Amino acid sequence: MNGKAENMADKSNNNAVVIGAGLGGISAALRLSKIGYKVSIIEKNESLGGKITSFNSKGYKFDRGPSLITLPKHFEELFNDIDENINEHIELIKINPMCRYFFDDGSKIDYFSSLDLMKKELDRVGEDFENFYNFLSIGSKIYELSEKTFLNFHMGKFPSNIKFNDLLKFPYLSSVMSYQSLVNKTFSTNKIKQIFERYPTYVGSAPSSTPGMFFIIPYIEYAFGSWYIKGGIYELIKSLEKLLIKNNVKIIKNCTVEKIQASNNEVNGVETSKGHMPAKIIINNTDVSNLGRFKNKSDKQDINSYSLSGFVIMLGLKKKINLKHHNIIFSSNYKKEFDDLFKRKKFPDDPTIYVCNATATDKSVAPKNCSNLFIMANSPATNSTWTNHEIESARKKIFKNLQKIYINIEKSAIEVEKIQTPNYFMNQHNSYGGSLYGKNSHGIKNSFFRHPNKEKIKGLYNVGGTSHPGGGTPTVIKSSKITINMIKNDY
């Protein structure tokens, strides 16, 4: 970070408050402290990390939120910006195959991060490798222009480094057609189409309503790899919390923000459950749907415009489970599943399930000869409370689909079981309706125009997955970089 030395003393007298200690808020607090601000970070829960949190019981360790990392260079950049070496704090492990996919006919496909192994797998299932190469070509062009624009700059800023040739190379038609149409145009076999259609759900959206620019998601995963942190993804938050302390950021836990105070259209502090805190700069890292409440304004939200939530089961099993690190078990009727999620707004009758078996990579997260499974199925965001009947019904559907791949969960083998419904994400993390990614990415407007990093009130900014440039751990870290650069420019 290149703050001017002569301004450091002045900035040290400026109080900045970060509301919410998710990855975006922590990253912003570290970067802001490094350029000389006196920073406090307020967290409503007893631990930092936002949705990146953990659950430990009887020797089993679970990541309750994200279970993988992509674009590690953005994480490295964060550590570099605060004069730290990422390798001295966490150990990144590359996962290969990135995922094993199970299909209803009993077949499976491994998604490898190396081209030679991927070619063999595609040949085996009858998919022309040239189609996969075309996917990489489209994805790389979208990524290259995105890197030079919205991934590194705030909305409305057209960077001077864009050349006319960059604009000519961009696949405009592919980026604006529906993601589902682009998948159908690019690939020939149904199973590979099904694998790629899944990616928009990683930002809680439907492939039929999401634009083709989201080819960037599978491209990034393939080009830069799928990564795990030894000991669990929460080790990242633990290391960053130590760095907050090292950089003199004041951490206030178990504290809620009730109101953002402003006068003459400029912020001057926050009212919290622990009293008033003055601040010249306030960075909101909560779901942007909370801004209306913070400003004492009514702000009606449409639940139908929000992305998916999730139903999660964490299992500690007294036996070894023969699965890869990341696994997806597809439903037997993919179209009906999406109709259940996006049209009928209910937990699917036959859900596709994701299973993270971290012990395949890291034996330290469960007792010897045991397994810790993080199992998740998509579910609509909702403001309704899940009933015990709904929870048990969803649980039975998931256990039934595990049996498709001959994984039977006997009651006697379960040593730990913890369930999270969409209500958990709503109550614990102030996510509207339990939505995991804020507004969905349906249509051009929702995809290209996320909530801005700067509010109209002077001194009020946003970071995190519900603001520009969007959800996902690397983009959340990027949102902090964009916002801090705006603050440097404004002050």
C-alpha positions in Angstrom: 0.0 0.0 0.0 1.4 3.3 -0.9 0.0 6.0 1.5 2.1 9.2 1.7 4.2 9.3 4.8 3.4 12.9 5.5 -0.3 12.1 5.8 0.2 9.1 8.2 0.2 11.2 11.4 -3.0 13.0 10.3 -4.8 9.8 9.4 -3.9 8.2 12.7 -6.3 10.6 14.4 -9.1 9.6 12.0 -11.3 6.9 13.4 -12.6 4.3 11.0 -15.2 1.6 11.9 -15.8 -1.6 10.0 -19.2 -3.1 10.6 -19.0 -6.9 10.3 -15.9 -9.1 10.5 -16.4 -11.2 7.4 -13.5 -11.8 5.0 -14.2 -8.4 3.2 -14.4 -6.5 6.5 -11.2 -8.0 7.9 -9.3 -7.4 4.7 -10.6 -3.8 4.6 -9.6 -3.2 8.3 -6.1 -4.5 7.7 -5.5 -2.5 4.5 -7.0 0.7 6.1 -4.9 0.3 9.2 -1.8 -0.2 7.1 -2.2 3.3 5.5 -2.5 5.0 8.9 -6.1 4.9 10.1 -7.2 4.0 13.6 -9.5 1.1 12.9 -12.2 -0.7 15.0 -14.0 -3.7 13.6 -17.4 -4.7 15.1 -18.7 -8.2 15.0 -22.1 -9.4 16.3 -20.9 -12.9 16.8 -18.3 -14.3 19.3 -15.9 -15.2 16.5 -14.7 -13.5 13.3 -15.0 -14.6 9.7 -18.7 -14.1 8.8 -19.8 -17.1 6.8 -16.3 -18.5 7.0 -16.6 -20.0 10.4 -16.1 -23.4 12.0 -17.7 -26.0 14.2 -15.6 -28.3 16.3 -16.9 -31.3 18.3 -15.3 -34.5 19.7 -12.2 -34.1 17.5 -14.1 -33.3 14.3 -13.5 -30.0 12.6 -15.9 -28.6 10.1 -15.8 -25.5 7.9 -19.4 -24.2 8.1 -19.1 -21.9 5.0 -16.8 -22.0 2.0 -14.9 -25.2 1.6 -12.4 -24.2 -1.1 -10.4 -21.3 -2.4 -9.8 -20.1 -5.9 -7.6 -17.3 -7.3 -5.0 -17.6 -4.5 -3.1 -14.6 -6.0 -5.8 -12.3 -4.5 -5.1 -13.8 -1.0 -1.3 -13.4 -1.6 -2.0 -9.8 -2.6 -3.8 -9.1 0.7 -0.9 -10.4 2.7 1.6 -8.5 0.5 -0.3 -5.3 1.1 0.2 -5.5 4.8 3.9 -6.6 4.4 3.3 -10.3 5.2 4.2 -13.5 3.4 1.1 -15.7 3.1 3.2 -18.9 3.3 4.3 -18.0 6.8 0.7 -18.0 7.9 -1.3 -20.7 6.1 -0.5 -23.7 4.0 -2.4 -23.9 0.7 -2.9 -27.4 -0.9 -4.0 -27.8 -4.5 -6.9 -30.3 -5.0 -6.8 -32.7 -7.9 -9.2 -34.0 -9.1 -11.0 -30.8 -8.3 -14.3 -32.7 -8.0 -15.9 -36.1 -8.6 -19.3 -36.0 -10.2 -21.8 -38.9 -9.7 -24.7 -39.4 -12.1 -28.1 -41.1 -11.8 -27.1 -44.0 -14.0 -24.3 -45.0 -11.7 -21.4 -43.4 -13.7 -19.0 -40.8 -12.5 -16.6 -38.2 -14.0 -13.5 -36.8 -12.4 -12.8 -33.1 -13.1 -9.0 -32.8 -13.3 -7.0 -29.6 -13.1 -4.5 -30.9 -15.6 -5.2 -30.9 -19.4 -3.8 -34.3 -20.2 -5.9 -36.1 -17.5 -8.9 -34.0 -18.4 -8.6 -35.0 -22.1 -8.5 -38.7 -21.1 -11.7 -38.2 -19.0 -13.5 -36.3 -21.8 -12.4 -38.9 -24.4 -13.8 -41.6 -22.1 -17.3 -40.0 -21.9 -17.4 -39.0 -25.6 -16.9 -35.2 -25.3 -14.7 -33.6 -28.0 -11.7 -32.0 -26.3 -12.0 -29.1 -28.8 -15.2 -28.2 -27.0 -13.4 -28.0 -23.7 -10.7 -25.9 -25.4 -13.5 -23.5 -26.7 -14.8 -23.2 -23.2 -11.3 -22.2 -22.0 -11.0 -19.7 -24.8 -14.3 -18.0 -24.1 -13.7 -18.0 -20.3 -10.1 -16.6 -20.7 -11.3 -13.7 -22.8 -14.1 -12.8 -20.3 -11.6 -13.1 -17.4 -8.9 -11.0 -19.1 -11.2 -8.0 -19.7 -12.8 -8.5 -16.3 -9.4 -8.3 -14.6 -8.8 -5.0 -16.3 -12.2 -3.6 -15.4 -14.7 -4.5 -12.7 -12.6 -7.0 -10.8 -10.1 -4.3 -9.9 -12.1 -1.0 -10.2 -15.3 0.4 -8.9 -18.4 0.7 -11.0 -18.4 3.7 -13.3 -14.6 3.8 -13.6 -13.2 3.0 -17.1 -9.6 2.2 -16.6 -7.0 3.9 -18.8 -5.2 0.6 -19.4 -7.9 -0.7 -21.6 -6.8 -0.9 -25.2 -9.1 -1.0 -28.3 -7.8 -4.5 -29.0 -9.0 -5.7 -25.6 -12.5 -4.6 -26.5 -12.3 -6.3 -29.9 -11.3 -9.7 -28.4 -14.2 -9.7 -25.8 -16.8 -12.4 -26.7 -19.8 -10.1 -26.4 -22.4 -12.4 -27.8 -21.4 -15.3 -25.6 -21.3 -13.1 -22.5 -24.9 -11.8 -22.9 -26.7 -15.0 -24.0 -28.0 -17.2 -21.2 -25.4 -19.3 -19.4 -27.5 -22.4 -20.2 -27.6 -21.6 -23.9 -23.8 -21.0 -23.9 -23.2 -24.4 -22.3 -25.5 -26.1 -24.8 -23.7 -24.4 -27.7 -20.2 -25.3 -26.3 -20.6 -28.9 -25.3 -22.1 -32.0 -26.9 -22.7 -34.6 -24.2 -25.4 -34.3 -21.6 -23.2 -35.2 -18.6 -20.6 -32.5 -19.4 -23.4 -30.0 -19.9 -24.8 -30.9 -16.5 -21.4 -30.4 -14.9 -21.1 -26.9 -16.4 -24.7 -25.9 -15.8 -24.0 -26.3 -12.1 -21.7 -23.3 -11.8 -24.2 -20.5 -11.6 -25.6 -22.1 -8.5 -22.2 -21.3 -6.9 -23.5 -17.7 -6.8 -27.0 -18.9 -6.0 -28.5 -18.3 -9.5 -30.2 -20.3 -12.2 -28.3 -21.2 -15.4 -31.3 -20.3 -17.5 -31.5 -16.8 -16.2 -27.7 -16.0 -15.7 -25.8 -14.5 -18.6 -22.9 -16.3 -20.3 -20.3 -14.0 -18.7 -20.5 -16.4 -15.8 -18.3 -18.8 -17.8 -15.7 -16.9 -15.9 -16.5 -19.0 -12.8 -15.5 -22.4 -14.2 -12.7 -20.8 -16.1 -11.2 -19.3 -13.0 -11.5 -22.6 -11.1 -9.8 -24.5 -13.9 -7.1 -22.0 -14.8 -6.0 -21.2 -11.2 -7.0 -24.4 -9.4 -9.1 -25.4 -6.5 -7.3 -25.0 -3.1 -7.7 -26.1 0.5 -6.0 -24.7 3.6 -4.4 -27.3 5.8 -6.4 -27.5 9.0 -9.5 -26.1 7.3 -10.5 -22.9 5.6 -11.1 -21.2 9.0 -7.3 -21.3 9.5 -7.3 -18.2 7.2 -9.5 -16.3 9.6 -7.5 -17.3 12.6 -4.3 -16.1 10.9 -5.9 -12.8 9.8 -7.3 -12.2 13.4 -3.7 -12.4 14.7 -2.7 -9.9 12.0 -5.5 -7.5 13.0 -4.1 -7.5 16.5 -0.5 -7.1 15.2 -1.7 -4.1 13.2 -3.5 -2.5 16.2 -7.0 -3.0 14.9 -9.5 -2.9 17.8 -11.7 -6.0 17.7 -15.1 -5.7 19.3 -17.0 -9.0 19.4 -20.6 -9.8 20.6 -21.6 -6.3 19.6 -24.4 -5.2 17.2 -24.7 -2.0 15.3 -28.0 -0.3 15.7 -27.6 2.9 13.7 -25.1 4.7 11.5 -25.0 8.4 12.6 -24.7 11.2 10.1 -25.1 14.9 9.9 -24.9 17.3 6.9 -24.8 14.1 4.7 -21.6 12.9 6.3 -21.1 10.0 8.7 -19.8 10.8 12.3 -20.2 7.5 14.1 -22.2 4.4 14.9 -24.6 3.5 17.8 -23.9 0.0 19.0 -25.2 -2.3 21.8 -22.0 -1.3 23.7 -22.4 2.5 23.1 -21.5 5.2 20.7 -18.4 5.1 18.6 -17.2 8.1 16.6 -15.9 7.6 13.1 -15.1 9.6 10.0 -15.1 6.5 7.8 -17.6 3.6 8.1 -17.2 0.5 6.0 -20.3 -1.8 6.0 -19.4 -5.5 5.6 -22.8 -6.8 6.4 -25.4 -7.7 3.7 -26.3 -4.4 2.0 -30.0 -5.1 2.8 -29.1 -3.9 6.3 -28.2 -0.4 5.2 -31.8 0.8 5.4 -32.1 -0.3 9.0 -28.8 1.3 9.8 -30.0 4.6 8.4 -33.5 4.3 10.1 -35.1 4.1 6.7 -37.7 1.6 5.5 -36.2 -0.6 2.8 -38.6 -3.2 1.4 -36.8 -6.2 -0.1 -38.2 -8.7 -2.7 -37.2 -12.2 -1.6 -37.6 -13.3 -5.2 -34.6 -11.2 -6.3 -32.3 -12.9 -3.9 -29.9 -15.8 -4.5 -30.2 -19.3 -3.1 -29.5 -20.3 0.4 -28.5 -23.8 1.5 -29.4 -26.7 3.8 -26.4 -28.2 5.5 -25.6 -31.3 7.4 -22.3 -31.8 9.2 -21.5 -35.4 10.1 -18.8 -36.8 12.2 -18.7 -40.5 11.4 -16.9 -43.3 13.1 -15.8 -44.9 9.8 -13.9 -44.0 6.7 -15.9 -42.8 3.7 -14.5 -43.5 0.3 -15.0 -40.2 -1.4 -12.8 -37.5 -3.0 -12.3 -34.1 -1.3 -15.1 -32.5 -3.3 -18.1 -34.5 -4.6 -21.4 -33.7 -6.3 -24.2 -36.3 -6.5 -26.7 -35.2 -9.2 -30.4 -35.5 -8.9 -32.3 -37.7 -11.3 -34.3 -34.9 -12.8 -32.2 -31.7 -13.0 -34.9 -29.6 -14.6 -37.4 -30.4 -11.9 -34.8 -29.6 -9.3 -34.3 -26.1 -10.7 -38.1 -25.6 -11.0 -38.4 -26.5 -7.4 -35.7 -24.0 -6.4 -36.5 -21.1 -8.6 -40.2 -21.4 -9.6 -41.9 -23.3 -6.8 -39.5 -21.8 -4.2 -39.2 -25.0 -2.2 -36.5 -27.5 -1.1 -36.2 -29.9 -4.0 -37.9 -33.3 -3.9 -34.7 -34.8 -5.4 -31.8 -32.5 -4.5 -28.3 -32.5 -6.0 -26.0 -32.7 -3.1 -22.4 -31.5 -2.5 -20.2 -33.5 -0.2 -16.9 -32.2 1.2 -14.8 -35.0 2.6 -11.9 -33.0 4.0 -10.2 -36.1 5.4 -9.4 -37.2 1.9 -6.8 -34.4 2.0 -6.3 -33.6 5.7 -6.3 -36.3 8.4 -6.1 -33.7 11.1 -9.8 -32.7 10.9 -11.2 -35.9 12.3 -10.2 -38.7 14.7 -8.2 -41.6 13.2 -10.2 -43.8 10.8 -13.1 -41.4 11.0 -14.7 -39.0 8.5 -16.1 -35.4 8.7 -18.6 -34.8 6.0 -20.0 -31.3 5.1 -23.1 -32.0 3.0 -25.0 -29.2 1.4 -28.1 -28.9 -0.9 -29.4 -25.7 -2.5 -32.5 -24.3 -1.0 -34.5 -21.1 -1.7 -33.9 -18.0 0.5 -36.9 -17.5 2.8 -38.1 -15.3 5.6 -40.2 -18.2 7.0 -39.0 -20.4 9.8 -38.1 -24.0 8.9 -40.3 -26.5 10.9 -38.9 -29.6 12.4 -40.9 -31.6 9.8 -39.2 -29.7 7.0 -35.8 -30.2 8.5 -36.4 -34.0 8.9 -37.8 -34.3 5.4 -34.8 -32.5 3.8 -32.4 -34.7 5.9 -34.1 -37.9 4.7 -33.9 -36.8 1.0 -30.1 -36.1 1.4 -29.5 -39.5 3.1 -31.5 -41.2 0.4 -29.4 -39.6 -2.4 -26.2 -40.6 -0.6 -27.4 -44.2 -0.9 -27.2 -43.8 -4.7 -23.4 -44.0 -4.4 -23.6 -46.7 -1.7 -23.0 -44.5 1.2 -25.3 -45.6 4.0 -25.3 -43.5 7.1 -26.2 -45.8 10.0 -27.3 -44.1 13.2 -24.7 -46.1 15.1 -21.9 -44.5 13.0 -22.9 -40.9 13.7 -20.8 -39.4 16.4 -21.5 -35.7 15.6 -24.4 -34.2 13.6 -25.2 -30.5 13.2 -27.8 -29.1 10.8 -28.0 -25.6 9.3 -31.1 -24.3 7.5 -31.5 -21.0 5.6 -32.6 -19.5 9.0 -29.1 -20.0 10.3 -27.6 -17.7 7.6 -30.4 -15.2 8.2 -30.1 -15.1 12.0 -26.3 -15.6 12.4 -25.1 -13.5 9.5 -27.9 -11.0 8.8 -28.3 -12.4 5.3 -31.7 -11.5 3.9 -33.8 -14.6 3.8 -30.6 -16.6 4.4 -29.4 -15.8 0.9 -25.7 -16.7 0.5 -24.8 -14.2 -2.1 -27.2 -11.2 -1.8 -29.2 -10.4 -5.0 -29.2 -13.1 -7.6 -27.3 -12.8 -10.9 -30.3 -13.0 -13.1 -30.2 -10.7 -16.1 -27.6 -8.2 -17.3 -28.4 -5.6 -14.7 -28.0 -7.9 -11.6 -24.9 -9.4 -13.1 -23.0 -6.4 -14.2 -24.3 -3.8 -11.6 -23.8 -5.0 -8.0 -24.4 -2.6 -5.1 -21.7 0.2 -5.2 -18.7 0.3 -2.9 -19.5 3.9 -1.9 -22.8 5.3 -0.6 -24.0 8.9 -1.3 -23.4 9.8 2.4 -19.8 10.9 2.6 -17.6 8.5 4.5 -19.9 5.4 4.1 -18.5 2.5 2.0 -19.4 -1.2 1.4 -17.3 -4.3 1.1 -18.2 -8.0 0.9 -20.2 -10.5 -1.3 -23.3 -8.4 -1.6 -21.5 -5.4 -3.0 -19.4 -4.9 -6.1 -17.7 -7.0 -7.6 -19.8 -9.8 -6.0 -19.7 -13.1 -4.1 -16.9 -15.6 -3.6 -13.9 -15.3 -1.4 -11.4 -13.9 -4.0 -13.9 -11.2 -5.2 -14.7 -10.3 -1.6 -11.0 -9.7 -1.0 -11.0 -7.6 -4.2 -13.9 -5.6 -2.9 -11.8 -4.5 0.0 -9.0 -3.5 -2.3 -11.4 -1.4 -4.5 -13.0 0.3 -1.5 -9.7 1.2 0.2 -8.4 2.6 -3.0 -11.6 4.8 -3.2 -11.0 6.0 0.4 -7.4 6.8 -0.4 -8.6 8.8 -3.4 -11.4 10.5 -1.4 -9.2 11.5 1.5 
